[in-house]
């Protein structure tokens, strides 16, 4: 509220405004007053933020008091502004309509000066308390927003670190898992998936190889071709990752009970979506549309959509990234290899079509998000 609060009086009868000005002359040191006979001009002042409370006549030509009140209440900035009707009509229907439409109070003509001053003082106190409450609410909203952002950052940090743990022993780096997340969000948006799906796959796709932490270094870092037995052990990373992400955490039960049955743990529905998608991706990101993938030789729509998207994004990044035993392929060769795979029905045609449309944007992501400068990986396995 400004240094001195402003009270606006609206009445189409000039002698009424003159009388009000005379009644309130002694209050000019405490309050500022505006007296208008044009309700539309009055509304401009209200919407312009130049007024704290309004006292208006009801029966006016062109725009009556009810119309003025509706206009004030329909504006977000002024919807709580105290508005008192000044009327000589004592009909119960008028009073009911006034209160039903949100009038703060009613004053009857002829005006009793002491009552007018008391009502204005009451409205100004109400306005002051409303402003204080808005300030408190804004402060709380800002704190909630800041806390939410802090939790989101912490969640993203944990996801990235967990995803990197899956690549820690491998040749792949933190840049790989971040890029895969970005590719998948671009694919989701291009396909036309909703925002919830796009955000979920952005967060879950970096976890696709978390199961590699359960694979022997001798297999994971072997520079030569794997034997059939070793390849079978390597394939197990898909199921290991899925179990890590989807098996019920029995050890959490005492903690949840202590926290009053998940009180304060956030949206469990969103958590279920996150873990379900993450598990699908971990288990099926090496499956192929034509059934030639692993570990379960799923084909077509048997493969979850998110896993189909990660399969292409993961291959795109792996082919174009440097490895200890080879340089990353140029973009043109990467596109040729993926085109050949698509012609052999390795990829979902819908996902491949989306990929073709955004391949340049995906290349830009790869250029923008570099691999870590140092990585403790050894001689490195090929894309498996």
N, C-alpha and C positions, 0 to 999 in steps of 0.2 A: 504494500500500500504506500502511496506517495506521502510526502511530508505532511500535507493536510488532506484528509479524505474529501472526495468530491461527491456531492449529492445532486442528482439530476431530477428536476421536476418537469413533467410533460402535461400540458393542459391546453386545449384549443381556445379557452376563454381567457383573454388577456387580464381581466380584472381579478381572476383567481390567482394568476401568477404574481400580480402586484400585491395581493393580500399575503401570499406566502413569503414574498420578499420582505414585506414589512414585519411579519411575525418572526422571521429568522434573522433579522438585522443584528441582534445581540450575539448571535452565534458565529458571525463571520470571522472572528479571531480563531475559532476552532475548526470550522468546516468551510470548504469552498462550495459555492452553489452555482448551478446552471439552470436557467429557466427557458424552456422552449415550448412553442406552440405547434411545432411541426414534428410529428412522431418519426418521420423518416430521417430527418436531420438528427433527432435524438438517437435513433438506432445507429447512425454513423459514428456518433461519439462513443456509444457503448462498445461497438465492435472495434473501435480504434483504441480502446484501452484508456480512455480519458475519464472514466466514471467508476465509482465504487458501488453505489446503490442508486436505485431508481424509484421515484414516486410518480405514478402516472394515473391520469384520469382513464376511465373505461370508455365512455361514449365520446368518440371523436370521429370526424369525417375522414374519409379516405383510408385511414389506418387506425383501428380502435385499439384499446388497451390490450385486448386478448391477442390480437395479431402481433403487437409489439412484444408481448410476453413470449409468444411462440418463437418469434425470431431470435430473441435473446436466449431462450432455452435450447434452441437447435444448434447454436454455435458452441463448439467445445470449449473455447476460451471463456465464454460468459455464461455457460449453462447453470452455474451455481450462484450467479449474482443475485443478491436480495432485491426483490421487486415488490413494492407495496402498491395496491390499488387505492386510489382516492375517488370515492363515488358518493353520489347523493341517492343512489338506488338502494333500497333496503330489502329488495326481494331476495328470498332464500336461494332461488335458482341462480342468481348472479353470484352470490357468495360461494355456492357449491362449485360452480364452473371455475371461478377464480382459483379456489384451492385445488381443484382437480387438475388444473392446467399448470400448477406450480407457483402460484403467487405466494409470497412470503407472509403477507399480512394484508388487512384491509383497514382503511380509515374512512369514516363517514363525514360527509359535509353536513352542516357547517363544521369547520375545523376548530378543534379545541387546541390552542397553542401548546399547552403543557403536554398534551397527549401526542401531538405531532413531534415535538422535540424528543420525547421519550421513545417513540417508535423509531425515529431516525437513529438515535443512539443505540438502540437494540440492534437494528440492521447493521450498523457499522461494526459493532462488536462481533456479530455473526460473520460478517465479511472478513474481519481480522482473524478470527479463529479458523475460517475456511482456508485463508491464505497460509496460516501456520501449518494446518493439516496437510495442505498440498506440498509445502516445503518438506515436511517430515516424510511424506510419501515419496517425493522425488529423491530424497536422500536414501531412503530404504531401497528404492528401485535401483539407484546407482550402485549401492552396496551389493545388491543381489546380482546385478549385471557384472560387476567386477569379480564377485565370487564365482559366478558361472563361467566367466572367461578364464579365471584362474584354474578352475576344475577342468575345463575343456583343454587348456594347455597341458595340465598335468596328465590327463588321459591320453592326449596325443603323444606326449613324451614317453609314457609307459608303452603305448602301442608300438612306437618306433623302436624303442629299446628291445622290446620283446621280439619284434620282427627281425631286428638286427642279430639277435641271439641265434635265430635260425640260420643266418648266413655267416656267423662268426668263424666257423671252421672251414667254410667254403671259400671259393674265390670271389663270390659276389659280395658287394659292399653295401653300406647304408644307402648310397645313392640309388642302388637298384630297387630296393623296396619302396623308397619314396617315389621314384619314377613310376613304378608299376601302379601305385595308388593313384597318381595323377592321370596315367593313361586310362585307367578303368573308369575314373569319373568322367573323363571326356567321352569315352565310349558310351557310358550310361546316358549322358546328356544327348549324344547324337542319336541313339536309339529311341529316345523319348521317354525314358524311365523317369519316375517322379523324383522329387528332391530327396525324399527319405532314402530311396534306393541308392541314388547317386552318392549321398553322403556316407551311407553304410558301406558301400563297396570301396569308397575312397579310404575308409578307416580299416576295413577288414582285409583287403587284398594284400597289403604288405605282410600279412601273417601267413601267406600261402606256404612257405617253406619252414615254418616253425618246427615241424617234425624232424628236420635234419639234425636237431640236437640229440636225437636218439639213434643216429647212424654212426657207425664206427669211422674214425678218422682214416683208417686204412682203406676204406671203401670211398669215403667222401672225397679224399684228397688224392686218390690214385690217378696219375696222369694217363695211364694206359686204358685200353678198352676193358670194361668190366666183364668178368666171367658171368655165366648164366646165374650161378649161385649168388655172386656179388650183386648182380643187377636186381635179383629178387629181394635181397636185403635193402638195396637202395630204394626200391619201390615202397618199402614199408614206411618210409617217411611220410607218405600221404596219410596212412591210417594212424600213425603216431600223432601227427599234427591234429587230425580230427578228434582223437581222444583227448588230447590236451585241452582243446577248445570247447568240447561239448560234454564230456563226462561230468556228472554231478559232483560238485566239490564237497564230499562228505565232511571233510575237516572244517568246512565253514559253518556247519549247523550250530555248534555251540556259540560261535561268534554272532550269528544271526539272532539266536535266542537272546543273547545278552543285549543286542541292539534292538530288542522289542520287535522280533519277527520282521526284519528288513526295514524298520522305520528309519527314514533318512537316507536310504540307499539309492533313491532316485527312481526313475521310470523302469520298472522291471520288464515291462513290455518291450521297451527299446533295447534293454540288455539282452532279452531273448532273441530279438531280431539280429542283433550284432553277433552273438555267439553262434546262432544257427547259420547265418551266412558265412561266418569265418570257418565253421566246421565244414560246410559244403565246399568251400574253396580249397581248404587244405586237403580234403579227401579226393577231390575230382579235378584239380587243375591240370593233371597230366592225362586225363581222358580225352579222347578225340571223337569228333562228330561221326566218323565212319566206324567207330568201335575198335580202333587199333591201339588205343591208349591203355593206361594202367591206372589203378590196380585192378579194376573190376570190368574192364572192357565195355563200359557203358557206351551207348551211342545215341545220337540225336537228342531229343528232348528228355531222355533219361538223365542227361547231365544237367545239373542246376545251371541256370543262366549265368549267375555270377562266376561260376567256375569256367564256363565257356569263354567268358570275357577275359578272365585272368590268363587262360591258356594262351590266347593270342598276344596279350600285352606282355606276358612273361617271355615268350619267345622273341618278340620284337626287340625287347631290351637286351636279352642275352646275346642275340646275334650281332647287335650293334655295339656291344661293350667289349673293352679290352679284357683279355684273359692272360694269365702268365705264359701260356703256350701259344698265343696268337693275338694279333691285333683285331679290334672290332671291325666287322665288315662295313664298307661304305653303305650309305643309306640305299643306294640303288640296288646293291646286291642283296641287302636285307629284304627289300621289297620283292625282288625276284624269287628268293627262297620262300617267302611267305606266300607269294602267288602260286608257286608250285604246290605247296602244302594245301592251299585252298582248293586247287584244281583236283587234288586227291581226296577232297572232302574231309580234311583234317579239322576244319573249323566250321562253326555254325555260319551258314551263308549270311544271315542277318548281321551277325557280329562282324564278319569280314567286310560286308558292304559299308557298315559304319566306320570300320577301320580305314578303308580306302578314302572315305570322305575327310578324315581328320589326320591322315598320316603325316602331313606337313606340320600340323600343330603338335603331334607327338614327337616328331623330330626336334622341334623347338624345345619341348620339355627336356629331352635328353641333353640338349646343348646347355640349357639353363641350370640343370641340376647335375653337377659333376659328381663323380665318384669321390670317396674319401681320399685324401692325399696319402694316407698311410693305412695299410690294412695288414693284420697279422696272418692272413691266410697263406697257405703253403703253395705247392705246385699246382693246385687247382684241378677240379674236375670239369668236364665239359658240361654243356647244358643237358641236364638229365631229368 
